[in-house]
């Protein structure tokens, strides 16, 4: 007897959009600021970190094969560093703070966790440029999938994110 498979529901695939997003600063996912959160999904050395700093410039011009730029992230408390190697997606869209204020960046990155051994992993960053509208602080979220899975998110405590 065969059992019918459930229908697959998939999220629409975002299109690469021409534009640029820049940012630098820090989130403080240590519980002292709400709603900042930190979740290291790797069971070893899983602890809430201190200040996590980041800097990035990612841009895409129509006609280019892929977005270009750089991205570096350092969670000082959890001893995790993430450095982008390449980008496959830059999608700038309307967000919670208004038109063209949300950006999703995907690619691959070198992730070095507490063990000190780097590995290449898929990465995704989502940002919201809210400070330019004055509605809320900017937000930053980073996720990696691989041998050192990692996720951190929170409001930008110091610094700025800008969608161009």
N, C-alpha and C positions, 0 to 999 in steps of 0.2 A: 504494500500500500504506500503510495507516495503522498507526502505532505506538501501542500502548496507553500512556496516561499513567500514571505511578506514582501510587499512592494517597497522598494528602496526609496527613501526620501533623501535627497541630497541638497546641500546648500548651493545656491547659485555661485558659479565660478566668477570672481571679480575680474574685470578687465584691467589690463595695465593702462594707466592713464598718464598722459603727459603732465609733467609738473615736477615740483621739488618739495621736499620736506626736510627741515633742519631742526636740530635740537641739541641741547647740552644741559647738564645739571645733575640733580640727584633726587632719588626717592628714598624714603626712610622707612623701609618695611620692617620696623622693629616693634610694632605695637604701640608706639608712643603717639602715632598720628592715625586717626581714623579717617577714611576707610582704607588706609594702606594695608596691603596684605603681602605675605611672602609664603610660598609653598615650594619647598624643595621636594620633588617627588621621589628622589633617590633616598632609600632608607638610611644609608650611611652618612654620618655627620649632618643629619637633618636637624637644623636649628634655625631659629630666626636670626637673620643677620643684622648688621648695622647699616650704615649708609651705603647705598648702591649708586655709583656714578655712571653716567653715560654721555656719549657724544656721537652724533651722526649727521651725515649729509647724504641723501639719496635722491637721485633725479632720473627722470626718463624723458627723452625727447622722441617725438613721433618719428618713426623710421629706424630707430635703433633696435637692435636685437633684444636687449635686456636693459633694465635699470642699471645705473652705475653709482658709485659712491663708496662710503665707508661707514662703519658702525663699530663702536667699542663699548663694552659694558663691564663693570667690575663691582661685584658684591663683596665688599671688604670684610663683612662679618662672616659670611659663609665660605669665603675663599674660592669664589667662582668667577672666572673671566670668560667673556664671550667676544670674539672678534670675527666680524663678517668676512667671508671669503668671496662670495658672489651673491647677486640678487636675481630673482626670477619674477618678482612682482612688486610693483608700486601702484597701489590703488588709492586714489584720493577721492573721498566721497563726502556727502552730507553726514554730519554727526550730531551728537546730542547738543553741541554748542552752536550749530548753525550750518550754513552752506559751506561745503569744501573745508571742513574743520577736522575730519577724521582721515587717518592714513593707515593702511595695512602694508607692511613690508615683509616679503618672504625671500628666503634664500638659504645658503649654507654658511656655517660658521665653525670656527675652531672653538671648542668649549674645553676649558681646563677647570676641573673640579678640585676638591680638597686633596685628592690623591696626587695631583700634580701632573697627571698623564693627560695630554691633550687628545681630543677626538673630533672628527668632523661630523657635524650633525645638522639636521634641518632646523631652521630657526624662523620665528615669526615675531614681528614687533607690531603692536598697535598703539597709536598715539592719538590724542585729542588736543587740538589747539583751542583751548577755552579762554586763555588769558587775554587773547586779542579781542574777544567779545566782552570781556569783563564779567562773564557769568559765573565762572568757576575756575579753579586752578587747572592747568594742563594736566593730562594724565599720560602715563607710560606703562606699557605691559610688554614683557619679553617672555617667550617660551622656546625651549629647545626640546627636541625628541631624539633620543639616541642612548648611548651608554651612560651619559650623565644627564638624565632628563631634569629640567629646571623650569620654574615659572616664578616670576615676581611681577607685581603690579602695584601702582599707587599713584597718588597725586605728586606732581613735581613740586618738591618743597623749595628747592633753589634752582634757578635756571629758567629755560624757556623752550617751547616747541613752536615752530611756525610752519604752516602749510602755505606754499607759494603758488 
